[in-house]
Amino acid sequence: MGVERNERKRPETSGQERKNELFATLKRAAKALRVPTTEEMELAYIYEAGDRYDLEARERNLIRRNRTLGF
């Protein structure tokens, strides 16, 4: 009396397909760990503005910050 199991077999993949899967996984991990650039962080800061006045204040803050850093 053996117990039957319905096991799903993975389709046979070639060595090249397996390498592509591993590379894709590494690429996804690298993207997840990537540090945003200064430009991306500044845009995110600008996009958080609630209204026109907040937007103008945020733009002035960025201009001031860039001026003091020498950019």
Summary of the structure (lengths in Angstrom):
residues: 71
radius of gyration: 25.1
end to end distance: 78.0
largest distance: 80.4
contacts: 106
relative contact order: 0.06
helix: 66%
strand: 0%
